[in-house]
């Protein structure tokens, strides 16, 4: 499309300051069952969220919702998985303008939230979202693009502001090929490869062990608690002394998703991504391979298989346990 960069950017700026559409009104009032489910998943055991007696004796005088649930009160349910069925709004229009120019990728980069007060059961939350800023064109590791910042103001049924959220995404042109993919001998572009994990001072050792065919789990040098992924300090005792143990590679699928979309170059789709409870007690996220995807299930016993996923990279994958 023969749109100059200036015309394109001027078109983008027309969206700045616009409300994306009518306020999004929560499908359910703030309610105790959803609060309880959230607390279970987050392992938040603060009794003011779930124990009526304890909550009554607290400064709140009754059950309140965890502030971090703010956005959940206005989220659509499963409809969110089918954006093409959603009504058009200014945010989707803006993304369509980007898509037309080849900026088809989108990745969330930041989210800031602020809470004015605790919400209580029976309140109805709505959110009004404004496209607040669109950056200049930026070059990033995943491609060139623009940062879009939206601000959502949350109110209750009386119009009282209860919090806000600033959400930032990068809308980008996916690179034609990852930087790590060398050209083939015939000069043709090489097939895209999987993203490379950054190897830093804190996690490089772990990847080196994978290259050697061992899955290690970091172990605190003071209190002995295991931790994964690798990081510099123990979350239990704050010691920076550590060693590691070699995992048996035996585990059980705690949760999983079969990913179909969006296709990322270098990966075969659909692909099974699983959260695996290792028998040592730590968890790892990996792909399940070596079986039909519809065999993958929660509770499935799996075992480690460190495999080359391309010429250069080994990954700790998991197969059904024998
Ligand atoms: Zn420790």
Boltz pocket constraint, residues with backbone or C-beta under 6 A from the ligand:
constraints:
  - pocket:
      binder: B
      contacts: [[A, 220], [A, 221], [A, 222], [A, 223], [A, 224], [A, 225], [A, 234], [A, 235], [A, 236], [A, 237], [A, 238], [A, 239]]
      max_distance: 6.0
